[in-house]
Amino acid sequence: MSAPFNPADVWLLLPELTVAGCATAVLILDFCLGERVRTALGWFSVLGLLAAGVLAAGQVGQRAAGFSGMLLVDPFAVYFKVIFLVATLLIILMAMPYLEVEQVGVGEFYAITLYATAAMMLMGGAGNLLSLYVALETMSVSIYVLCGYLKRDQKSNEAALKYLLMGVFSSGVILYGMVMLYGLTGTLDLREVGTALKGLPLTNPALVLGMVMLTAGFGFKIAMVPFHMYIPDVYEGAPTPVTAYIAVAAEAAGFAAMLRVFLLAMPVLQVNWTMLFWVLAALTMTVGNVVAVAQTNIKRMLAYSGIAHVGYTLIGLVAGTETGISAMLLYILAYYFMTAGAFAVVVYLCSGQVKGDRIEDFSGLAQAHPAAAFAMLIFLLSLTGIPPTVGFVGKFYLFSAAIEKGFVWLAVIAVVNSVISLFYYMRVVMVMYMRESPSRLPVNRSLALTVALVLAVLGTLVIGVYPEPFLEAARASIRGVLG
């Protein structure tokens, strides 16, 4: 029998309620205000995110469970809440000039993005399979709509349809895996599932099937090979801010949910899923990097690059130690800044006359707009893993954790893949610095986009030069989960 409702539990939801309340207010204001005032809705959304960030910061160090254990407030949940809030803030700053160029409605875009963010925050703090699934589906449905936001764009509609079909299929697979765990244990609470599974033989067919189903389902959500097929088309067709949102926030939410499930509910199967993720990590980073070499569209290149970085990130889960998982969390943060920054430069080149999504569109950028070219150079160096950027720091800790645990060959494969990635990242740099621009087309200048680029550059460099506080925050967030 479940515990009675405790009104005090609502206080644990204040950051999520603030984001959802801001989304609802945006919808109401968009309906009531005139066209000229609607441009301020983006800044209103930013203020809502900052307010939620303050409330989330107030939960640092707190450990509590609410709603009969369905919601957890711990360092792990707070870490991801901050990531989601900062990610959404940058995406909205990017979207403000982009939506103006595309001449589409702004209110619904900001509101749906904020609702998706609130769902992601709930995913990071889910302590129950049911609450995790509901939050996952709320996030997914919101992103399906965002992918097709450019209603008159055929590629946008195609991206939304593909994402919907694959998302529904993957959600069904995840649900099937959760049903397996519930059937074996009789509970939906993640910690109770983990405790109950200790009494079962590891060769139990239903248990193994549940693990495989959850691996496949979450593999779709984080774009892990061989469940990555839809990602390049979705990245190319979706509006650029939405593409960035999927890359930096939706995939981080998938990792948060996957870590909760595997570390809390299935630690007894760690020997099994360690070897499974070893193979998947190697395949994911190799396929992503090799296929990225042939791309001429910057968004498709970043899609395959993102797939490769999913492979790097999985190294932390393979290591399975506190060092490995904390390095994994640090790398999720690192990937967020450098990838969001790269997409911000793509939005910078989107002026209406040019979409900015072809590598050739970057020709002569260094001569015409040296600051934007330099920012893109920093992001590409970080994605490659060149010091003193955050990408180098993240890879260093991940590879060190793998070697420390004895997975030397996995670290070697990761290093070789980093060398391969240097080719296609530097190709963009060559186009920017060594080719002449065919024409001096206007770029998308705005205060919001400038702020987004500056924040992304600072995050990429500051964490790269001084990573210790961020690594310690990642360590603190994972200790409670592993404990």
C-alpha positions as CSV (number, residue, x, y, z in Angstrom):
1,M,0.0,0.0,0.0
2,S,1.4,3.4,-1.0
3,A,2.1,6.1,1.6
4,P,-0.3,9.0,1.9
5,F,0.3,12.1,0.0
6,N,2.6,14.6,1.8
7,P,2.1,18.2,0.8
8,A,5.7,18.9,1.7
9,D,6.7,16.8,-1.3
10,V,5.6,19.6,-3.6
11,W,8.6,21.7,-2.4
12,L,10.9,19.1,-3.9
13,L,9.3,19.8,-7.2
14,L,9.8,23.6,-7.1
15,P,12.4,23.8,-9.9
16,E,10.3,21.6,-12.2
17,L,7.1,23.5,-11.4
18,T,8.9,26.8,-12.0
19,V,9.9,25.7,-15.5
20,A,6.4,24.3,-16.3
21,G,4.7,27.4,-14.9
22,C,6.9,29.6,-17.0
23,A,5.9,27.5,-20.1
24,T,2.3,28.0,-19.3
25,A,2.8,31.7,-18.8
26,V,4.5,32.0,-22.1
27,L,1.5,30.4,-23.8
28,I,-0.9,32.8,-22.2
29,L,1.2,35.8,-22.9
30,D,1.7,34.7,-26.5
31,F,-2.1,34.6,-26.9
32,C,-2.7,38.0,-25.2
33,L,0.2,40.1,-26.4
34,G,0.7,41.8,-29.8
35,E,3.3,40.8,-32.4
36,R,5.9,43.3,-31.3
37,V,5.8,42.3,-27.7
38,R,6.1,38.6,-28.4
39,T,9.8,38.9,-29.2
40,A,10.3,39.4,-25.4
41,L,8.9,36.0,-24.7
42,G,12.4,34.5,-25.2
43,W,13.9,36.7,-22.5
44,F,10.9,35.9,-20.3
45,S,11.7,32.2,-20.8
46,V,15.4,32.9,-19.9
47,L,14.3,34.5,-16.7
48,G,12.2,31.5,-15.8
49,L,15.1,29.2,-16.4
50,L,17.4,31.4,-14.2
51,A,14.8,31.3,-11.4
52,A,14.5,27.5,-11.7
53,G,18.3,27.4,-11.6
54,V,18.4,29.3,-8.3
55,L,15.9,26.9,-6.8
56,A,17.9,23.9,-8.1
57,A,21.0,25.3,-6.6
58,G,19.2,25.5,-3.3
59,Q,18.8,21.7,-3.4
60,V,22.6,21.1,-3.6
61,G,23.7,18.6,-0.9
62,Q,20.0,17.7,-0.2
63,R,18.9,14.0,-0.1
64,A,15.2,13.4,0.0
65,A,12.5,11.2,-1.6
66,G,9.0,12.4,-2.4
67,F,5.7,11.0,-3.7
68,S,6.3,7.5,-2.2
69,G,9.8,7.4,-3.6
70,M,8.9,8.3,-7.2
71,L,10.9,11.5,-7.0
72,L,14.4,11.6,-5.7
73,V,16.3,14.8,-4.8
74,D,20.0,13.9,-4.5
75,P,23.3,15.3,-6.0
76,F,22.8,13.2,-9.1
77,A,19.4,14.7,-9.8
78,V,20.6,18.2,-9.1
79,Y,23.7,17.8,-11.3
80,F,21.5,16.9,-14.3
81,K,18.9,19.6,-13.4
82,V,21.6,22.2,-13.8
83,I,22.8,20.7,-17.1
84,F,19.3,20.7,-18.5
85,L,18.5,24.3,-17.4
86,V,21.8,25.7,-18.8
87,A,21.4,23.7,-22.0
88,T,17.8,25.0,-22.5
89,L,19.0,28.6,-21.8
90,L,21.5,28.4,-24.6
91,I,19.0,26.8,-27.0
92,I,16.4,29.5,-26.4
93,L,19.1,32.2,-26.9
94,M,19.9,30.5,-30.2
95,A,16.3,30.1,-31.2
96,M,15.4,33.8,-30.7
97,P,17.1,35.0,-33.9
98,Y,16.5,31.8,-35.7
99,L,12.7,31.9,-35.3
100,E,12.8,35.6,-36.5
101,V,14.5,34.6,-39.7
102,E,12.2,31.7,-40.3
103,Q,9.2,33.9,-39.5
104,V,7.3,31.3,-37.4
105,G,5.5,31.6,-34.1
106,V,7.7,31.9,-31.0
107,G,5.3,31.3,-28.1
108,E,4.6,27.6,-28.8
109,F,8.3,26.9,-29.4
110,Y,9.5,28.3,-26.1
111,A,6.6,26.7,-24.2
112,I,7.1,23.2,-25.7
113,T,10.9,23.5,-25.1
114,L,10.3,24.4,-21.4
115,Y,7.8,21.6,-21.0
116,A,10.4,19.2,-22.4
117,T,13.0,20.6,-20.0
118,A,10.7,20.0,-17.0
119,A,10.3,16.4,-18.1
120,M,14.0,16.0,-18.4
121,M,14.5,17.3,-14.9
122,L,12.0,14.7,-13.6
123,M,13.9,12.0,-15.5
124,G,17.1,12.9,-13.7
125,G,15.3,12.5,-10.3
126,A,13.2,9.5,-11.1
127,G,13.3,6.8,-8.4
128,N,10.6,4.6,-9.9
129,L,10.2,2.9,-13.3
130,L,6.8,4.4,-13.7
131,S,7.8,8.0,-13.0
132,L,10.8,7.6,-15.3
133,Y,8.7,6.3,-18.2
134,V,6.1,9.1,-17.8
135,A,8.8,11.8,-17.8
136,L,10.6,10.1,-20.8
137,E,7.4,10.1,-22.8
138,T,6.6,13.7,-22.0
139,M,10.0,14.8,-23.1
140,S,9.8,12.6,-26.3
141,V,6.4,13.9,-27.4
142,S,7.5,17.5,-26.9
143,I,10.6,17.0,-29.1
144,Y,8.5,15.2,-31.8
145,V,6.6,18.5,-32.1
146,L,9.7,20.6,-32.1
147,C,11.3,18.6,-34.9
148,G,8.3,19.4,-37.2
149,Y,8.0,23.0,-36.1
150,L,8.8,24.4,-39.6
151,K,5.4,23.1,-40.9
152,R,6.1,24.2,-44.5
153,D,9.5,22.6,-44.7
154,Q,9.4,19.1,-46.1
155,K,12.7,18.1,-44.4
156,S,11.3,19.3,-41.0
157,N,8.2,17.2,-41.5
158,E,10.2,14.2,-42.5
159,A,12.5,14.6,-39.5
160,A,9.5,14.8,-37.1
161,L,7.9,11.7,-38.7
162,K,11.1,9.6,-38.5
163,Y,11.8,10.7,-34.9
164,L,8.2,9.9,-34.0
165,L,8.2,6.4,-35.5
166,M,11.6,5.4,-34.0
167,G,10.8,7.1,-30.7
168,V,7.5,5.2,-30.3
169,F,9.3,1.9,-31.1
170,S,12.1,2.6,-28.7
171,S,9.6,3.6,-25.9
172,G,7.8,0.3,-26.4
173,V,11.1,-1.6,-26.1
174,I,11.9,0.2,-22.9
175,L,8.4,-0.5,-21.5
176,Y,8.9,-4.2,-22.4
177,G,12.1,-4.3,-20.4
178,M,10.5,-2.5,-17.4
179,V,7.7,-5.1,-17.5
180,M,10.3,-7.9,-17.3
181,L,11.8,-6.3,-14.2
182,Y,8.4,-5.8,-12.6
183,G,7.4,-9.3,-13.3
184,L,10.5,-10.7,-11.7
185,T,10.5,-8.4,-8.6
186,G,6.9,-7.2,-8.1
187,T,8.0,-3.6,-7.6
188,L,8.7,-0.5,-9.6
189,D,11.0,1.2,-7.2
190,L,14.5,1.2,-8.6
191,R,16.4,0.3,-5.4
192,E,13.9,-2.3,-4.5
193,V,14.2,-3.9,-7.9
194,G,18.0,-4.0,-7.4
195,T,17.6,-5.6,-4.0
196,A,15.1,-8.2,-5.3
197,L,17.3,-9.2,-8.3
198,K,20.1,-10.2,-6.0
199,G,18.2,-13.4,-5.2
200,L,17.8,-14.5,-8.8
201,P,20.3,-16.5,-10.9
202,L,22.1,-14.3,-13.5
203,T,21.2,-16.8,-16.2
204,N,17.4,-16.2,-15.7
205,P,16.1,-15.8,-19.3
206,A,13.6,-13.1,-18.3
207,L,16.2,-11.1,-16.5
208,V,18.6,-11.3,-19.4
209,L,15.8,-10.3,-21.8
210,G,14.9,-7.3,-19.7
211,M,18.5,-6.1,-19.6
212,V,18.8,-6.5,-23.4
213,M,15.5,-4.7,-24.0
214,L,16.4,-1.8,-21.8
215,T,19.8,-1.5,-23.4
216,A,18.2,-1.4,-26.9
217,G,15.5,1.1,-25.8
218,F,17.9,3.5,-24.2
219,G,20.3,2.9,-27.1
220,F,17.7,4.5,-29.4
221,K,17.3,7.5,-27.0
222,I,21.1,8.2,-26.9
223,A,21.8,7.3,-30.6
224,M,24.0,4.3,-29.8
225,V,25.0,2.0,-32.7
226,P,23.2,0.0,-34.1
227,F,20.2,2.1,-33.0
228,H,21.4,5.3,-34.6
229,M,19.9,5.1,-38.1
230,Y,17.4,7.9,-37.8
231,I,19.6,10.5,-36.1
232,P,21.4,12.0,-39.2
233,D,18.1,12.6,-41.0
234,V,16.5,14.1,-37.9
235,Y,19.5,16.4,-37.3
236,E,19.5,17.6,-40.9
237,G,15.7,18.2,-41.1
238,A,14.9,19.6,-37.7
239,P,15.3,23.4,-37.0
240,T,18.9,24.0,-36.0
241,P,18.1,25.0,-32.4
242,V,16.0,21.8,-32.0
243,T,18.9,19.8,-33.5
244,A,21.2,21.3,-30.8
245,Y,18.5,20.6,-28.2
246,I,18.4,16.9,-29.1
247,A,22.2,16.7,-29.2
248,V,22.9,18.3,-25.9
249,A,19.8,17.9,-23.7
250,A,17.7,15.0,-24.9
251,E,20.7,12.6,-25.1
252,A,21.9,13.8,-21.7
253,A,18.4,12.9,-20.4
254,G,18.7,9.5,-21.9
255,F,22.1,9.0,-20.2
256,A,20.6,10.1,-16.8
257,A,17.7,7.6,-17.1
258,M,20.0,4.8,-18.2
259,L,22.4,5.4,-15.4
260,R,19.6,5.4,-12.8
261,V,18.2,2.1,-14.2
262,F,21.5,0.2,-14.6
263,L,23.2,1.4,-11.5
264,L,20.2,1.2,-9.1
265,A,18.1,-1.6,-10.6
266,M,20.6,-3.9,-12.2
267,P,24.0,-3.7,-10.4
268,V,23.8,-7.5,-10.0
269,L,24.2,-7.8,-13.8
270,Q,27.2,-5.5,-14.1
271,V,29.4,-8.2,-15.4
272,N,27.0,-8.9,-18.2
273,W,26.3,-5.3,-19.2
274,T,29.9,-4.3,-18.9
275,M,31.0,-6.5,-21.8
276,L,27.9,-5.6,-23.7
277,F,28.6,-1.9,-23.5
278,W,32.3,-2.5,-24.2
279,V,31.3,-3.8,-27.7
280,L,28.7,-1.2,-28.2
281,A,31.0,1.7,-27.2
282,A,33.7,0.5,-29.6
283,L,31.2,0.1,-32.5
284,T,29.5,3.4,-31.8
285,M,32.6,5.6,-31.8
286,T,34.0,3.8,-34.8
287,V,30.9,4.0,-37.0
288,G,30.3,7.6,-36.0
289,N,33.7,8.8,-36.9
290,V,34.2,6.8,-40.1
291,V,30.9,7.8,-41.6
292,A,31.3,11.5,-40.5
293,V,34.3,11.7,-42.8
294,A,32.1,11.5,-45.9
295,Q,29.6,14.2,-44.9
296,T,29.2,17.5,-46.7
297,N,26.3,18.8,-44.6
298,I,27.6,20.3,-41.3
299,K,24.5,19.1,-39.3
300,R,24.9,15.6,-40.6
301,M,28.6,15.7,-39.8
302,L,27.8,16.8,-36.3
303,A,25.1,14.0,-36.1
304,Y,27.7,11.3,-36.8
305,S,30.2,13.2,-34.5
306,G,27.6,13.0,-31.8
307,I,27.2,9.3,-32.3
308,A,30.9,8.9,-31.9
309,H,30.9,11.0,-28.7
310,V,28.1,8.7,-27.3
311,G,30.7,5.9,-27.8
312,Y,33.3,7.8,-25.9
313,T,30.8,8.6,-23.1
314,L,29.9,4.9,-22.7
315,I,33.5,4.2,-21.7
316,G,32.7,5.5,-18.3
317,L,29.8,3.0,-17.9
318,V,32.1,0.2,-19.1
319,A,34.6,1.1,-16.3
320,G,31.7,1.1,-13.9
321,T,33.8,2.7,-11.1
322,E,33.2,6.0,-9.3
323,T,36.1,7.4,-11.4
324,G,34.6,6.1,-14.6
325,I,31.0,7.3,-14.0
326,S,32.1,10.7,-12.7
327,A,34.3,11.1,-15.9
328,M,31.2,10.1,-17.9
329,L,29.2,12.9,-16.2
330,L,31.9,15.4,-16.8
331,Y,32.1,14.4,-20.5
332,I,28.3,14.9,-20.8
333,L,28.8,18.5,-19.6
334,A,31.8,18.9,-21.9
335,Y,29.9,17.7,-24.9
336,Y,27.1,20.1,-24.1
337,F,29.2,23.2,-24.3
338,M,31.3,22.3,-27.4
339,T,28.3,21.0,-29.4
340,A,25.9,23.7,-28.5
341,G,28.6,26.2,-29.5
342,A,29.1,24.6,-32.9
343,F,25.4,24.7,-33.6
344,A,25.3,28.4,-32.5
345,V,27.8,29.2,-35.2
346,V,25.5,27.4,-37.7
347,V,22.6,29.6,-36.5
348,Y,25.0,32.6,-36.9
349,L,25.3,31.8,-40.6
350,C,21.6,31.3,-41.1
351,S,20.5,34.7,-42.5
352,G,17.5,33.7,-44.7
353,Q,19.6,33.8,-47.9
354,V,21.9,31.0,-46.6
355,K,20.9,28.1,-44.3
356,G,24.4,27.7,-43.0
357,D,24.1,23.9,-42.9
358,R,26.6,23.1,-45.6
359,I,30.3,22.9,-44.9
360,E,30.9,25.1,-48.0
361,D,28.8,27.8,-46.3
362,F,31.7,28.3,-43.9
363,S,34.1,29.4,-46.8
364,G,36.0,32.5,-45.9
365,L,34.3,32.9,-42.5
366,A,37.7,33.8,-40.9
367,Q,38.1,36.8,-43.3
368,A,34.5,38.0,-43.1
369,H,33.8,37.3,-39.4
370,P,37.0,36.3,-37.6
371,A,35.4,36.1,-34.1
372,A,32.8,33.6,-35.2
373,A,35.5,31.6,-37.0
374,F,37.7,31.6,-33.9
375,A,34.8,30.4,-31.8
376,M,34.1,27.6,-34.2
377,L,37.8,26.7,-34.2
378,I,37.7,26.3,-30.4
379,F,34.6,24.1,-30.5
380,L,36.1,21.8,-33.2
381,L,39.4,21.5,-31.3
382,S,37.4,20.6,-28.2
383,L,35.4,18.0,-30.1
384,T,38.7,16.5,-31.3
385,G,40.1,16.5,-27.8
386,I,42.9,19.1,-28.2
387,P,44.1,20.8,-25.0
388,P,43.4,23.1,-23.2
389,T,39.8,22.6,-24.1
390,V,37.1,20.7,-22.1
391,G,37.0,18.0,-24.7
392,F,40.6,17.0,-23.9
393,V,39.9,17.0,-20.2
394,G,36.8,14.8,-20.6
395,K,38.6,12.3,-22.8
396,F,41.6,12.2,-20.6
397,Y,39.5,11.2,-17.5
398,L,37.4,8.7,-19.5
399,F,40.4,7.0,-21.1
400,S,42.3,6.9,-17.8
401,A,39.3,5.3,-16.1
402,A,39.2,2.6,-18.8
403,I,42.9,1.9,-18.5
404,E,42.7,1.8,-14.6
405,K,40.0,-0.8,-14.9
406,G,42.0,-2.9,-17.4
407,F,40.1,-2.0,-20.6
408,V,43.3,-1.0,-22.4
409,W,42.2,-2.0,-25.8
410,L,39.0,0.1,-25.5
411,A,41.1,3.1,-24.7
412,V,43.3,2.4,-27.7
413,I,40.3,2.2,-30.0
414,A,39.1,5.5,-28.5
415,V,42.4,7.2,-29.2
416,V,42.5,5.9,-32.8
417,N,39.0,7.2,-33.3
418,S,40.0,10.6,-31.9
419,V,42.7,10.7,-34.6
420,I,40.2,9.9,-37.3
421,S,37.9,12.7,-36.1
422,L,40.7,15.2,-36.5
423,F,40.3,14.8,-40.3
424,Y,36.7,15.9,-40.7
425,Y,36.8,18.5,-37.9
426,M,39.9,20.2,-39.5
427,R,38.3,20.1,-42.9
428,V,35.8,22.7,-41.6
429,V,38.7,24.7,-40.2
430,M,40.4,24.6,-43.6
431,V,37.3,25.8,-45.3
432,M,37.0,28.7,-42.9
433,Y,40.6,29.9,-43.0
434,M,41.9,28.8,-46.4
435,R,39.0,29.4,-48.8
436,E,37.6,32.6,-50.1
437,S,33.9,33.4,-49.6
438,P,32.0,33.4,-52.9
439,S,29.9,36.3,-51.7
440,R,29.6,38.5,-48.5
441,L,26.2,37.4,-47.4
442,P,24.8,38.8,-44.2
443,V,24.9,36.8,-41.0
444,N,22.4,36.4,-38.2
445,R,23.6,39.0,-35.7
446,S,21.7,39.4,-32.4
447,L,22.4,40.0,-28.7
448,A,20.9,36.6,-27.8
449,L,23.1,34.7,-30.2
450,T,26.2,36.6,-29.1
451,V,25.5,35.7,-25.5
452,A,25.0,32.1,-26.4
453,L,28.3,32.0,-28.3
454,V,30.2,33.7,-25.4
455,L,28.8,31.3,-22.8
456,A,29.7,28.3,-24.9
457,V,33.3,29.5,-25.5
458,L,33.7,30.3,-21.8
459,G,32.4,26.9,-20.8
460,T,34.6,25.1,-23.3
461,L,37.8,26.9,-22.1
462,V,37.2,27.4,-18.4
463,I,36.3,23.8,-17.7
464,G,39.2,22.7,-19.9
465,V,41.7,24.9,-17.9
466,Y,40.2,24.4,-14.4
467,P,38.2,21.1,-14.4
468,E,38.6,20.1,-10.8
469,P,35.4,21.8,-9.3
470,F,33.3,20.3,-12.1
471,L,34.8,16.9,-11.7
472,E,34.3,17.0,-8.0
473,A,30.6,18.0,-8.6
474,A,30.4,14.9,-10.9
475,R,32.0,12.7,-8.2
476,A,29.6,14.0,-5.5
477,S,26.6,13.3,-7.8
478,I,27.5,9.7,-8.4
479,R,28.5,8.7,-4.9
480,G,25.0,8.5,-3.6
481,V,23.9,6.4,-6.6
482,L,26.8,3.9,-6.4
483,G,26.3,3.8,-2.6
